[in-house]
Amino acid sequence: MAVGKGAFNERVKLLANLFQSIATTSIGVGLLAPLAASLYTSQGFSVPWSGAMLWMVWAGVLHGAAQLVLGRLRE
């Protein structure tokens, strides 16, 4: 079944939004959660920066994927 241009564009936007939401969640999981956890432990302020950087890179990749998906919009 063929979909119209409007429906196709909305599906593309929905997919891009999914990638962007996962990217935002990755920042929360990889950076904000360890930072908050380190503030509430008795061991002092310690964030696993290598792991946080991996999460940030992953978030960047997902953001790039969202940009590529949006490039498929039809005029």
PyMOL Python script that loads the backbone (N, CA, C, O; Angstrom):
from pymol import cmd

cmd.read_pdbstr("""\
ATOM      1  N   MET A   1       0.837  -1.166   0.000  1.00  0.00           N
ATOM      2  CA  MET A   1       0.000   0.000   0.000  1.00  0.00           C
ATOM      3  C   MET A   1       0.886   1.235   0.000  1.00  0.00           C
ATOM      4  O   MET A   1       1.773   1.362   0.844  1.00  0.00           O
ATOM      5  N   ALA A   2       0.663   2.115  -0.905  1.00  0.00           N
ATOM      6  CA  ALA A   2       1.443   3.340  -1.015  1.00  0.00           C
ATOM      7  C   ALA A   2       0.908   4.380  -0.041  1.00  0.00           C
ATOM      8  O   ALA A   2      -0.301   4.514   0.152  1.00  0.00           O
ATOM      9  N   VAL A   3       1.830   5.109   0.565  1.00  0.00           N
ATOM     10  CA  VAL A   3       1.430   6.179   1.480  1.00  0.00           C
ATOM     11  C   VAL A   3       1.670   7.513   0.797  1.00  0.00           C
ATOM     12  O   VAL A   3       2.544   7.639  -0.061  1.00  0.00           O
ATOM     13  N   GLY A   4       0.890   8.500   1.187  1.00  0.00           N
ATOM     14  CA  GLY A   4       1.043   9.827   0.615  1.00  0.00           C
ATOM     15  C   GLY A   4       2.302  10.502   1.128  1.00  0.00           C
ATOM     16  O   GLY A   4       2.955  10.027   2.057  1.00  0.00           O
ATOM     17  N   LYS A   5       2.621  11.612   0.502  1.00  0.00           N
ATOM     18  CA  LYS A   5       3.817  12.366   0.854  1.00  0.00           C
ATOM     19  C   LYS A   5       3.751  12.852   2.309  1.00  0.00           C
ATOM     20  O   LYS A   5       4.748  12.800   3.030  1.00  0.00           O
ATOM     21  N   GLY A   6       2.595  13.313   2.726  1.00  0.00           N
ATOM     22  CA  GLY A   6       2.441  13.810   4.093  1.00  0.00           C
ATOM     23  C   GLY A   6       2.653  12.709   5.126  1.00  0.00           C
ATOM     24  O   GLY A   6       3.339  12.914   6.127  1.00  0.00           O
ATOM     25  N   ALA A   7       2.064  11.546   4.881  1.00  0.00           N
ATOM     26  CA  ALA A   7       2.222  10.425   5.809  1.00  0.00           C
ATOM     27  C   ALA A   7       3.672   9.948   5.837  1.00  0.00           C
ATOM     28  O   ALA A   7       4.198   9.618   6.900  1.00  0.00           O
ATOM     29  N   PHE A   8       4.312   9.910   4.684  1.00  0.00           N
ATOM     30  CA  PHE A   8       5.716   9.509   4.623  1.00  0.00           C
ATOM     31  C   PHE A   8       6.584  10.470   5.436  1.00  0.00           C
ATOM     32  O   PHE A   8       7.438  10.040   6.211  1.00  0.00           O
ATOM     33  N   ASN A   9       6.359  11.777   5.255  1.00  0.00           N
ATOM     34  CA  ASN A   9       7.140  12.770   5.982  1.00  0.00           C
ATOM     35  C   ASN A   9       6.937  12.650   7.493  1.00  0.00           C
ATOM     36  O   ASN A   9       7.884  12.815   8.263  1.00  0.00           O
ATOM     37  N   GLU A  10       5.722  12.368   7.912  1.00  0.00           N
ATOM     38  CA  GLU A  10       5.464  12.218   9.347  1.00  0.00           C
ATOM     39  C   GLU A  10       6.160  10.980   9.901  1.00  0.00           C
ATOM     40  O   GLU A  10       6.654  11.003  11.028  1.00  0.00           O
ATOM     41  N   ARG A  11       6.205   9.912   9.133  1.00  0.00           N
ATOM     42  CA  ARG A  11       6.929   8.708   9.577  1.00  0.00           C
ATOM     43  C   ARG A  11       8.423   8.979   9.673  1.00  0.00           C
ATOM     44  O   ARG A  11       9.079   8.505  10.600  1.00  0.00           O
ATOM     45  N   VAL A  12       8.958   9.723   8.739  1.00  0.00           N
ATOM     46  CA  VAL A  12      10.378  10.078   8.772  1.00  0.00           C
ATOM     47  C   VAL A  12      10.666  10.933  10.004  1.00  0.00           C
ATOM     48  O   VAL A  12      11.662  10.717  10.694  1.00  0.00           O
ATOM     49  N   LYS A  13       9.798  11.900  10.276  1.00  0.00           N
ATOM     50  CA  LYS A  13       9.985  12.752  11.451  1.00  0.00           C
ATOM     51  C   LYS A  13       9.897  11.948  12.739  1.00  0.00           C
ATOM     52  O   LYS A  13      10.644  12.196  13.685  1.00  0.00           O
ATOM     53  N   LEU A  14       8.982  10.983  12.775  1.00  0.00           N
ATOM     54  CA  LEU A  14       8.835  10.128  13.950  1.00  0.00           C
ATOM     55  C   LEU A  14      10.101   9.309  14.191  1.00  0.00           C
ATOM     56  O   LEU A  14      10.544   9.177  15.332  1.00  0.00           O
ATOM     57  N   LEU A  15      10.683   8.764  13.133  1.00  0.00           N
ATOM     58  CA  LEU A  15      11.918   7.999  13.257  1.00  0.00           C
ATOM     59  C   LEU A  15      13.068   8.892  13.725  1.00  0.00           C
ATOM     60  O   LEU A  15      13.853   8.490  14.584  1.00  0.00           O
ATOM     61  N   ALA A  16      13.170  10.091  13.170  1.00  0.00           N
ATOM     62  CA  ALA A  16      14.215  11.022  13.597  1.00  0.00           C
ATOM     63  C   ALA A  16      14.029  11.397  15.066  1.00  0.00           C
ATOM     64  O   ALA A  16      15.007  11.526  15.803  1.00  0.00           O
ATOM     65  N   ASN A  17      12.796  11.570  15.486  1.00  0.00           N
ATOM     66  CA  ASN A  17      12.508  11.889  16.882  1.00  0.00           C
ATOM     67  C   ASN A  17      12.904  10.734  17.800  1.00  0.00           C
ATOM     68  O   ASN A  17      13.397  10.960  18.905  1.00  0.00           O
ATOM     69  N   LEU A  18      12.693   9.513  17.351  1.00  0.00           N
ATOM     70  CA  LEU A  18      13.117   8.346  18.134  1.00  0.00           C
ATOM     71  C   LEU A  18      14.624   8.369  18.348  1.00  0.00           C
ATOM     72  O   LEU A  18      15.095   8.187  19.471  1.00  0.00           O
ATOM     73  N   PHE A  19      15.391   8.594  17.268  1.00  0.00           N
ATOM     74  CA  PHE A  19      16.849   8.660  17.404  1.00  0.00           C
ATOM     75  C   PHE A  19      17.267   9.775  18.344  1.00  0.00           C
ATOM     76  O   PHE A  19      18.165   9.591  19.165  1.00  0.00           O
ATOM     77  N   GLN A  20      16.626  10.931  18.232  1.00  0.00           N
ATOM     78  CA  GLN A  20      16.980  12.065  19.070  1.00  0.00           C
ATOM     79  C   GLN A  20      16.625  11.790  20.533  1.00  0.00           C
ATOM     80  O   GLN A  20      17.367  12.192  21.429  1.00  0.00           O
ATOM     81  N   SER A  21      15.512  11.117  20.785  1.00  0.00           N
ATOM     82  CA  SER A  21      15.127  10.769  22.156  1.00  0.00           C
ATOM     83  C   SER A  21      16.115   9.792  22.774  1.00  0.00           C
ATOM     84  O   SER A  21      16.475   9.927  23.944  1.00  0.00           O
ATOM     85  N   ILE A  22      16.552   8.817  22.003  1.00  0.00           N
ATOM     86  CA  ILE A  22      17.539   7.868  22.513  1.00  0.00           C
ATOM     87  C   ILE A  22      18.858   8.583  22.777  1.00  0.00           C
ATOM     88  O   ILE A  22      19.540   8.274  23.754  1.00  0.00           O
ATOM     89  N   ALA A  23      19.225   9.532  21.925  1.00  0.00           N
ATOM     90  CA  ALA A  23      20.453  10.297  22.129  1.00  0.00           C
ATOM     91  C   ALA A  23      20.381  11.097  23.423  1.00  0.00           C
ATOM     92  O   ALA A  23      21.348  11.137  24.183  1.00  0.00           O
ATOM     93  N   THR A  24      19.250  11.729  23.677  1.00  0.00           N
ATOM     94  CA  THR A  24      19.078  12.507  24.905  1.00  0.00           C
ATOM     95  C   THR A  24      19.125  11.603  26.129  1.00  0.00           C
ATOM     96  O   THR A  24      19.725  11.960  27.143  1.00  0.00           O
ATOM     97  N   THR A  25      18.503  10.448  26.040  1.00  0.00           N
ATOM     98  CA  THR A  25      18.545   9.488  27.145  1.00  0.00           C
ATOM     99  C   THR A  25      19.967   8.994  27.377  1.00  0.00           C
ATOM    100  O   THR A  25      20.360   8.764  28.520  1.00  0.00           O
ATOM    101  N   SER A  26      20.733   8.830  26.322  1.00  0.00           N
ATOM    102  CA  SER A  26      22.127   8.392  26.455  1.00  0.00           C
ATOM    103  C   SER A  26      22.947   9.399  27.241  1.00  0.00           C
ATOM    104  O   SER A  26      23.815   9.018  28.027  1.00  0.00           O
ATOM    105  N   ILE A  27      22.681  10.674  27.037  1.00  0.00           N
ATOM    106  CA  ILE A  27      23.387  11.701  27.812  1.00  0.00           C
ATOM    107  C   ILE A  27      23.016  11.569  29.289  1.00  0.00           C
ATOM    108  O   ILE A  27      23.878  11.677  30.162  1.00  0.00           O
ATOM    109  N   GLY A  28      21.746  11.337  29.561  1.00  0.00           N
ATOM    110  CA  GLY A  28      21.314  11.165  30.947  1.00  0.00           C
ATOM    111  C   GLY A  28      21.926   9.948  31.611  1.00  0.00           C
ATOM    112  O   GLY A  28      22.359  10.007  32.762  1.00  0.00           O
ATOM    113  N   VAL A  29      21.961   8.846  30.879  1.00  0.00           N
ATOM    114  CA  VAL A  29      22.501   7.603  31.432  1.00  0.00           C
ATOM    115  C   VAL A  29      24.016   7.676  31.581  1.00  0.00           C
ATOM    116  O   VAL A  29      24.569   7.241  32.591  1.00  0.00           O
ATOM    117  N   GLY A  30      24.675   8.219  30.582  1.00  0.00           N
ATOM    118  CA  GLY A  30      26.133   8.177  30.564  1.00  0.00           C
ATOM    119  C   GLY A  30      26.822   9.303  31.302  1.00  0.00           C
ATOM    120  O   GLY A  30      27.972   9.150  31.713  1.00  0.00           O
ATOM    121  N   LEU A  31      26.159  10.421  31.481  1.00  0.00           N
ATOM    122  CA  LEU A  31      26.817  11.561  32.109  1.00  0.00           C
ATOM    123  C   LEU A  31      26.099  12.022  33.370  1.00  0.00           C
ATOM    124  O   LEU A  31      26.722  12.149  34.424  1.00  0.00           O
ATOM    125  N   LEU A  32      24.818  12.271  33.275  1.00  0.00           N
ATOM    126  CA  LEU A  32      24.107  12.829  34.419  1.00  0.00           C
ATOM    127  C   LEU A  32      23.908  11.827  35.555  1.00  0.00           C
ATOM    128  O   LEU A  32      24.041  12.194  36.722  1.00  0.00           O
ATOM    129  N   ALA A  33      23.597  10.588  35.242  1.00  0.00           N
ATOM    130  CA  ALA A  33      23.396   9.587  36.290  1.00  0.00           C
ATOM    131  C   ALA A  33      24.681   9.318  37.083  1.00  0.00           C
ATOM    132  O   ALA A  33      24.627   9.314  38.312  1.00  0.00           O
ATOM    133  N   PRO A  34      25.836   9.091  36.435  1.00  0.00           N
ATOM    134  CA  PRO A  34      27.060   8.907  37.230  1.00  0.00           C
ATOM    135  C   PRO A  34      27.435  10.157  38.034  1.00  0.00           C
ATOM    136  O   PRO A  34      27.946  10.053  39.149  1.00  0.00           O
ATOM    137  N   LEU A  35      27.180  11.324  37.466  1.00  0.00           N
ATOM    138  CA  LEU A  35      27.472  12.554  38.184  1.00  0.00           C
ATOM    139  C   LEU A  35      26.604  12.665  39.435  1.00  0.00           C
ATOM    140  O   LEU A  35      27.106  12.997  40.509  1.00  0.00           O
ATOM    141  N   ALA A  36      25.320  12.392  39.306  1.00  0.00           N
ATOM    142  CA  ALA A  36      24.426  12.425  40.463  1.00  0.00           C
ATOM    143  C   ALA A  36      24.799  11.354  41.480  1.00  0.00           C
ATOM    144  O   ALA A  36      24.771  11.604  42.685  1.00  0.00           O
ATOM    145  N   ALA A  37      25.146  10.168  41.004  1.00  0.00           N
ATOM    146  CA  ALA A  37      25.530   9.089  41.917  1.00  0.00           C
ATOM    147  C   ALA A  37      26.796   9.440  42.689  1.00  0.00           C
ATOM    148  O   ALA A  37      26.912   9.115  43.870  1.00  0.00           O
ATOM    149  N   SER A  38      27.735  10.096  42.037  1.00  0.00           N
ATOM    150  CA  SER A  38      28.978  10.441  42.724  1.00  0.00           C
ATOM    151  C   SER A  38      28.749  11.506  43.794  1.00  0.00           C
ATOM    152  O   SER A  38      29.500  11.576  44.766  1.00  0.00           O
ATOM    153  N   LEU A  39      27.735  12.321  43.626  1.00  0.00           N
ATOM    154  CA  LEU A  39      27.433  13.341  44.632  1.00  0.00           C
ATOM    155  C   LEU A  39      26.825  12.741  45.894  1.00  0.00           C
ATOM    156  O   LEU A  39      26.929  13.329  46.970  1.00  0.00           O
ATOM    157  N   TYR A  40      26.190  11.572  45.773  1.00  0.00           N
ATOM    158  CA  TYR A  40      25.501  10.968  46.900  1.00  0.00           C
ATOM    159  C   TYR A  40      26.244   9.779  47.506  1.00  0.00           C
ATOM    160  O   TYR A  40      25.664   9.047  48.308  1.00  0.00           O
ATOM    161  N   THR A  41      27.486   9.570  47.150  1.00  0.00           N
ATOM    162  CA  THR A  41      28.264   8.490  47.753  1.00  0.00           C
ATOM    163  C   THR A  41      29.284   9.076  48.710  1.00  0.00           C
ATOM    164  O   THR A  41      29.641  10.250  48.614  1.00  0.00           O
ATOM    165  N   SER A  42      29.742   8.264  49.618  1.00  0.00           N
ATOM    166  CA  SER A  42      30.730   8.721  50.593  1.00  0.00           C
ATOM    167  C   SER A  42      32.151   8.649  50.046  1.00  0.00           C
ATOM    168  O   SER A  42      33.090   9.057  50.729  1.00  0.00           O
ATOM    169  N   GLN A  43      32.327   8.142  48.839  1.00  0.00           N
ATOM    170  CA  GLN A  43      33.659   7.995  48.262  1.00  0.00           C
ATOM    171  C   GLN A  43      34.151   9.275  47.610  1.00  0.00           C
ATOM    172  O   GLN A  43      35.290   9.331  47.147  1.00  0.00           O
ATOM    173  N   GLY A  44      33.329  10.286  47.568  1.00  0.00           N
ATOM    174  CA  GLY A  44      33.756  11.542  46.973  1.00  0.00           C
ATOM    175  C   GLY A  44      33.289  11.690  45.536  1.00  0.00           C
ATOM    176  O   GLY A  44      32.511  10.888  45.020  1.00  0.00           O
ATOM    177  N   PHE A  45      33.780  12.722  44.924  1.00  0.00           N
ATOM    178  CA  PHE A  45      33.357  13.097  43.576  1.00  0.00           C
ATOM    179  C   PHE A  45      34.201  12.349  42.550  1.00  0.00           C
ATOM    180  O   PHE A  45      35.374  12.662  42.350  1.00  0.00           O
ATOM    181  N   SER A  46      33.595  11.363  41.907  1.00  0.00           N
ATOM    182  CA  SER A  46      34.324  10.563  40.928  1.00  0.00           C
ATOM    183  C   SER A  46      33.366  10.111  39.825  1.00  0.00           C
ATOM    184  O   SER A  46      32.441   9.333  40.056  1.00  0.00           O
ATOM    185  N   VAL A  47      33.615  10.616  38.642  1.00  0.00           N
ATOM    186  CA  VAL A  47      32.797  10.224  37.487  1.00  0.00           C
ATOM    187  C   VAL A  47      33.677   9.418  36.543  1.00  0.00           C
ATOM    188  O   VAL A  47      34.783   9.853  36.223  1.00  0.00           O
ATOM    189  N   PRO A  48      33.215   8.251  36.088  1.00  0.00           N
ATOM    190  CA  PRO A  48      33.994   7.475  35.119  1.00  0.00           C
ATOM    191  C   PRO A  48      33.986   8.176  33.756  1.00  0.00           C
ATOM    192  O   PRO A  48      33.110   7.926  32.928  1.00  0.00           O
ATOM    193  N   TRP A  49      34.958   9.045  33.536  1.00  0.00           N
ATOM    194  CA  TRP A  49      34.951   9.901  32.352  1.00  0.00           C
ATOM    195  C   TRP A  49      35.093   9.132  31.048  1.00  0.00           C
ATOM    196  O   TRP A  49      34.546   9.554  30.029  1.00  0.00           O
ATOM    197  N   SER A  50      35.810   8.020  31.053  1.00  0.00           N
ATOM    198  CA  SER A  50      35.932   7.253  29.800  1.00  0.00           C
ATOM    199  C   SER A  50      34.575   6.688  29.384  1.00  0.00           C
ATOM    200  O   SER A  50      34.216   6.722  28.207  1.00  0.00           O
ATOM    201  N   GLY A  51      33.833   6.174  30.344  1.00  0.00           N
ATOM    202  CA  GLY A  51      32.492   5.672  30.041  1.00  0.00           C
ATOM    203  C   GLY A  51      31.551   6.793  29.640  1.00  0.00           C
ATOM    204  O   GLY A  51      30.733   6.633  28.734  1.00  0.00           O
ATOM    205  N   ALA A  52      31.666   7.928  30.316  1.00  0.00           N
ATOM    206  CA  ALA A  52      30.825   9.076  29.981  1.00  0.00           C
ATOM    207  C   ALA A  52      31.107   9.558  28.563  1.00  0.00           C
ATOM    208  O   ALA A  52      30.187   9.926  27.832  1.00  0.00           O
ATOM    209  N   MET A  53      32.369   9.556  28.179  1.00  0.00           N
ATOM    210  CA  MET A  53      32.717   9.991  26.824  1.00  0.00           C
ATOM    211  C   MET A  53      32.171   9.026  25.772  1.00  0.00           C
ATOM    212  O   MET A  53      31.741   9.452  24.700  1.00  0.00           O
ATOM    213  N   LEU A  54      32.187   7.735  26.076  1.00  0.00           N
ATOM    214  CA  LEU A  54      31.611   6.762  25.145  1.00  0.00           C
ATOM    215  C   LEU A  54      30.110   7.019  24.957  1.00  0.00           C
ATOM    216  O   LEU A  54      29.600   6.959  23.839  1.00  0.00           O
ATOM    217  N   TRP A  55      29.410   7.306  26.060  1.00  0.00           N
ATOM    218  CA  TRP A  55      27.989   7.616  25.960  1.00  0.00           C
ATOM    219  C   TRP A  55      27.761   8.897  25.163  1.00  0.00           C
ATOM    220  O   TRP A  55      26.802   8.984  24.395  1.00  0.00           O
ATOM    221  N   MET A  56      28.629   9.888  25.336  1.00  0.00           N
ATOM    222  CA  MET A  56      28.480  11.138  24.600  1.00  0.00           C
ATOM    223  C   MET A  56      28.726  10.918  23.098  1.00  0.00           C
ATOM    224  O   MET A  56      28.032  11.494  22.259  1.00  0.00           O
ATOM    225  N   VAL A  57      29.701  10.096  22.777  1.00  0.00           N
ATOM    226  CA  VAL A  57      29.953   9.777  21.365  1.00  0.00           C
ATOM    227  C   VAL A  57      28.748   9.051  20.780  1.00  0.00           C
ATOM    228  O   VAL A  57      28.323   9.340  19.662  1.00  0.00           O
ATOM    229  N   TRP A  58      28.201   8.109  21.539  1.00  0.00           N
ATOM    230  CA  TRP A  58      27.011   7.381  21.093  1.00  0.00           C
ATOM    231  C   TRP A  58      25.855   8.351  20.857  1.00  0.00           C
ATOM    232  O   TRP A  58      25.135   8.229  19.866  1.00  0.00           O
ATOM    233  N   ALA A  59      25.675   9.310  21.760  1.00  0.00           N
ATOM    234  CA  ALA A  59      24.620  10.305  21.595  1.00  0.00           C
ATOM    235  C   ALA A  59      24.851  11.124  20.326  1.00  0.00           C
ATOM    236  O   ALA A  59      23.899  11.444  19.614  1.00  0.00           O
ATOM    237  N   GLY A  60      26.111  11.465  20.039  1.00  0.00           N
ATOM    238  CA  GLY A  60      26.432  12.205  18.823  1.00  0.00           C
ATOM    239  C   GLY A  60      26.131  11.400  17.565  1.00  0.00           C
ATOM    240  O   GLY A  60      25.641  11.943  16.575  1.00  0.00           O
ATOM    241  N   VAL A  61      26.425  10.109  17.609  1.00  0.00           N
ATOM    242  CA  VAL A  61      26.135   9.235  16.462  1.00  0.00           C
ATOM    243  C   VAL A  61      24.625   9.172  16.226  1.00  0.00           C
ATOM    244  O   VAL A  61      24.166   9.248  15.086  1.00  0.00           O
ATOM    245  N   LEU A  62      23.868   9.036  17.294  1.00  0.00           N
ATOM    246  CA  LEU A  62      22.414   8.983  17.150  1.00  0.00           C
ATOM    247  C   LEU A  62      21.853  10.311  16.648  1.00  0.00           C
ATOM    248  O   LEU A  62      20.921  10.324  15.844  1.00  0.00           O
ATOM    249  N   HIS A  63      22.406  11.411  17.111  1.00  0.00           N
ATOM    250  CA  HIS A  63      21.970  12.715  16.622  1.00  0.00           C
ATOM    251  C   HIS A  63      22.267  12.842  15.122  1.00  0.00           C
ATOM    252  O   HIS A  63      21.446  13.357  14.363  1.00  0.00           O
ATOM    253  N   GLY A  64      23.428  12.377  14.710  1.00  0.00           N
ATOM    254  CA  GLY A  64      23.768  12.385  13.287  1.00  0.00           C
ATOM    255  C   GLY A  64      22.820  11.513  12.480  1.00  0.00           C
ATOM    256  O   GLY A  64      22.431  11.872  11.369  1.00  0.00           O
ATOM    257  N   ALA A  65      22.447  10.359  13.043  1.00  0.00           N
ATOM    258  CA  ALA A  65      21.496   9.480  12.358  1.00  0.00           C
ATOM    259  C   ALA A  65      20.153  10.182  12.199  1.00  0.00           C
ATOM    260  O   ALA A  65      19.504  10.051  11.161  1.00  0.00           O
ATOM    261  N   ALA A  66      19.736  10.921  13.213  1.00  0.00           N
ATOM    262  CA  ALA A  66      18.479  11.668  13.119  1.00  0.00           C
ATOM    263  C   ALA A  66      18.562  12.711  12.007  1.00  0.00           C
ATOM    264  O   ALA A  66      17.594  12.914  11.274  1.00  0.00           O
ATOM    265  N   GLN A  67      19.703  13.367  11.879  1.00  0.00           N
ATOM    266  CA  GLN A  67      19.873  14.360  10.812  1.00  0.00           C
ATOM    267  C   GLN A  67      19.811  13.701   9.428  1.00  0.00           C
ATOM    268  O   GLN A  67      19.221  14.246   8.495  1.00  0.00           O
ATOM    269  N   LEU A  68      20.426  12.527   9.313  1.00  0.00           N
ATOM    270  CA  LEU A  68      20.384  11.815   8.038  1.00  0.00           C
ATOM    271  C   LEU A  68      18.963  11.380   7.685  1.00  0.00           C
ATOM    272  O   LEU A  68      18.547  11.465   6.530  1.00  0.00           O
ATOM    273  N   VAL A  69      18.234  10.921   8.677  1.00  0.00           N
ATOM    274  CA  VAL A  69      16.854  10.502   8.446  1.00  0.00           C
ATOM    275  C   VAL A  69      16.016  11.689   7.987  1.00  0.00           C
ATOM    276  O   VAL A  69      15.191  11.554   7.084  1.00  0.00           O
ATOM    277  N   LEU A  70      16.225  12.852   8.604  1.00  0.00           N
ATOM    278  CA  LEU A  70      15.454  14.027   8.212  1.00  0.00           C
ATOM    279  C   LEU A  70      15.786  14.467   6.775  1.00  0.00           C
ATOM    280  O   LEU A  70      14.986  15.142   6.128  1.00  0.00           O
ATOM    281  N   GLY A  71      16.951  14.085   6.293  1.00  0.00           N
ATOM    282  CA  GLY A  71      17.303  14.387   4.919  1.00  0.00           C
ATOM    283  C   GLY A  71      16.454  13.639   3.902  1.00  0.00           C
ATOM    284  O   GLY A  71      16.489  13.961   2.714  1.00  0.00           O
ATOM    285  N   ARG A  72      15.695  12.649   4.348  1.00  0.00           N
ATOM    286  CA  ARG A  72      14.831  11.870   3.446  1.00  0.00           C
ATOM    287  C   ARG A  72      13.458  12.467   3.259  1.00  0.00           C
ATOM    288  O   ARG A  72      12.640  11.914   2.523  1.00  0.00           O
ATOM    289  N   LEU A  73      13.180  13.600   3.918  1.00  0.00           N
ATOM    290  CA  LEU A  73      11.869  14.231   3.770  1.00  0.00           C
ATOM    291  C   LEU A  73      11.593  14.569   2.307  1.00  0.00           C
ATOM    292  O   LEU A  73      12.498  14.972   1.576  1.00  0.00           O
ATOM    293  N   ARG A  74      10.366  14.405   1.893  1.00  0.00           N
ATOM    294  CA  ARG A  74       9.959  14.729   0.521  1.00  0.00           C
ATOM    295  C   ARG A  74       9.335  16.114   0.480  1.00  0.00           C
ATOM    296  O   ARG A  74       8.642  16.531   1.408  1.00  0.00           O
ATOM    297  N   GLU A  75       9.588  16.795  -0.580  1.00  0.00           N
ATOM    298  CA  GLU A  75       8.988  18.129  -0.740  1.00  0.00           C
ATOM    299  C   GLU A  75       7.694  18.059  -1.498  1.00  0.00           C
ATOM    300  O   GLU A  75       7.054  19.086  -1.724  1.00  0.00           O
TER     301      GLU A  75
END
""", "prot")
cmd.dss("prot")
cmd.show_as("cartoon", "prot")
cmd.util.cbc("prot")
cmd.orient("prot")
